[in-house]
């Protein structure tokens, strides 16, 4: 008997649907006509044991117990799903062959592997366990996946990475939470001060941004525009580029703070001759934006629809599990396996049948065009989120489901359009020794932008020079050539005010989590991190943000996310290392290295255990005075579990 162990019932049913019929449904499993069986977990069936499982004395929170570090780790069945673990125990004994059918990510891998380990599977049965990777619950996709199973041993590093993450989070979260909660009581704070290696640095980002805004002092800065005309009386503007001699009058961002200096430039260039010193015209192209990962989809949906990260994830789960209209959503990849290109015509047909509105007034997508999205070297256990071959009935979807499906479908269709083509001309002008510059863009062929042109929602459609298009970029330039003489009419003084940074929103907070190296303070750590290294994972980010709201460390004001008094007090009571993303970004990078066989479990855990002792000493050496007078919220949770689980819808 082959036993397929799925991550949850919906995936189990999808596997059973393509096995020989008739089926016999039993308690927590489905038996196929050929004798093979499908069963499932219900999320994690096991969880890290609480501290008092290691020593009854740990039931009381006392500082002298810390740090608590298990010599031998214990897992225990979750009470609510214990019966399903019993079902699996019986089926595993009967099975001659096991198949891990967890979701295609590191948590999905561990979730089934830990059950197999807990049930004592050893020897040949363990070595011959297969791995089934399913990212589309439609029957034809499941059949294809069944024909492409691999040895589960190939995925040991992925499972080890998830196990290291789980244990590290328990060690750090449990010990730091106990330490600071106990210290908090000494200054009168009666709530639980939850500290986590991802949630706390994320809260730190918000607290520091809020403080930066509160302490911001606006200052005036000045720009100068030259109003230029050709001999044919064709008019355009160019912007002054301050020289090195102006540095003493500028801020670190190159803005001129001296009004007198700017006024002097205005006077010097008014009613003067000007010379074109350089004209550079370039034909440029912009390829279609890649298909979505979960984070990139969450960011775009937050910008356009004001959806929270959790709302997008929950909607995606419904589109994946119930409607079977999109592929596995908890993906950090924006690429697709090359072999999947063969299914493109069927996927395009399905999208156009159900959502033809996407290509109204546009050319039809060309399935022969192969964008850079198809790249095997950038696809691991899972690929980008794309539509499935199932035709969508949009009328059967609620408003949010329709919005998210159309976002995913449009991004996929964009892969089958030619590049966006445009010309960019940059002109440099000399006026009385001062340098001026202007730039203009002219569209040549819309290409994939046809799909987005009528919609301002797409985050990819910022100006191609990396900034929002300003008035200068929008102007049409006359035909100019190097050496040409122009007339500079009255100069124009523009006074502006520096603006504070903006409060975080769902979109920008997710953006910070996915590109965390921008917020890392240690230059040595920043060198190690890649641009793509993030805080948390695709599977956990939405849950972490929601957790901070649940624990009343964050609150919303419209689309704006701000820290509460409790959140501020906690961050200002903790050591800098616990509130900046440096440590956890490095952790995430190391965990990723373990999953790629580039690092070992012990090389990650040993330094962590060593540093934990120092952190506890540091916690005990000072009182969290920033929390004096701060009242614990009524909703402050009574009990904290320290195993991080994948958020399930």
C-alpha positions, 0 to 999 in steps of 0.5 A: 500500500502506498500512503500519501500524507497530505498537509491538509484535507483539501490537498488529500482530496485533490490527490485521491480524485486522480487515484483509481475509483471507486473510493472508500472513505474512512476515518481521516483517510480515503482508500483508492480502488487499487489499495493505495491510501490518502491521509492528511495532517491538519496543519502541524499535528505536533508542537514544541513542548512547553518548558515545564515538559523539561522541568516542572519548576519551569511552570513558574516564570523565574529569572534564575531559570533563564536561559532555558535550553533543552538538552534533548528536544521534545515534540508533543501531539496537539490536543485538538488533532490528536485523533488524526495522528492516531489515524496516521499511526495505524496507516503508516504501520500498514503502508509499504511505501510513504509519500510526503505530500506537504505543501511545496515549501520548508514548513510543508516539508517539515510538517509531514517529516516530523510526523514520519519521525514521531511515528518511528519510521526507520530503515528502508521505509524511511529511505524509500519515502517519496516527495510529491510536490503539488502547486495546482489542485486541478486533476490534470496538474495533480496527475502530472505531479504524480508522474514527477515524484522525487526521493524525499531524501533530496529534501532533508536540508529543507526540513532541517532548515525548518526545524532549525527555525522552529527551535531557534524561535522557541529558544529566543522567543520563550527566553526573551519573553520571560526575561522582559515580562519579569523585568516589566513587572518590576516597573509596574507593567502587568502584561506579557511582553512578547519578544520574537526574533521577527515580530520585534524587529518589525515593530522596531521599524514602525516605532523608529519611523514614527519617532522620525516623523514626530521629531522631523523639522521641515526645512526649505530648499531651492531649485532653479529652472531655466526657460529656454527657447530655440531660434524657431521660438520652441520653448522648454525648461531645464533644471540647474545642476549645482556644482561642487562649489555649492556643496557647503550650501547643500544637504546630504541629499544634494538639495540647495538650502541657501535661497541667496545662492539660488537667487544669484543663479536666477539673476545670472541666467536671465536673458542670457545666451545658452549652449547645448553641450550634450544630446544623448538619445537612447532607444530603451525597452522594458520587459514585462514585470515577472509573475507574482510571488506572495509578497509582491502580490500582497504589496500590489493588492495593498496599494490598489485595494487597501487589502491587508497582507492576511486578507490577500493570503486568505483570499489566495488560499480560497482561490487555490483550495476551493476554486482551484483557479491559482497555483500554490500561493505561499511562494517566494518565487517569481519564476516558472519552470521551463517545462510549464511553458508547454501549458501556456496556451491552455492557461491563456485560453482559460483566462481569456474565457473567464476574464476576457475583460483583461484584454479589451482594447488590447492585442491578444497575448501571443503564446509563442513569446517566452519571457524571462519568467521561465527559468529553471535555475530560479525555481526551487520547491515552488514557482510563481503564483499563476492562473491554472488551466481551469476556466474562471466563472467570475460571477461565482467569486466574491469581490476580493476573490475577483480582484486578486484573481484578475491581478494574478491573471493580468500579470501572467498574460503580460509574459506573452506580450513584447517589451515596452519600447520608448526613446529617452533623450537627455540634454545638457545645457551651459548658461553663464558657467552653470550646468542645466539638464533636462530629460524627455521620454517618447513612447514607441510601442506599448507592448505589455503595458497595453494590459496596464495602461488604463489602470494606475494600480500596477506598481511596476509602472513608475517612470523608467528613470526610477522616479515619478515622472515630473513636469520636466520629463513629461515635456516634449523637447524640440529637435536639439543638437550639440553646439546649438545656441539657445536663449535663456529667458527669466530664470525661475526660482522654485521653493520647496519644503523637505518632507518627513518620511511617510508612516508605514502602510501594509504595502510599505511594511511588506516591502520593508520585510522583503527587502530588509537589507535596506534597514540593516545597520551593520555594514558587515551583515549588509554585505552578507545579505542579498537584495532578496533576503527578507524578514520572515518568510512568504508563509509567515509575514502576514501572520506576523503583522497581524500578531502585532495588531493582536498583541496591541503593539500596532494600530491602524489609522486608515491605511496608516500603521502606527505603534501603540504606547505599549509597542513604543515602550517595549522597543525602547526597553530592549537592547538594540540587537533585539529591535533591529533586523540585523540579527534576524536577517542574518538568521534568515540568510543562514536558514536559507543556506541550510536549505541549499546544503551550504550550511549545517544545523549545528553551525547555526544553533551553537552561536545562537545558544551562546548569544542567548546567555548574554542577552539574558544577562543584559536583560537582567542588568537594566529595568525597562523604564520606558514602560513605567506608567504604561498600562497593559491592554485588556486583550493582553494574552495570558499564555504564549506558545513559542512554536511558530506555525504556518498561518492557515486560512 
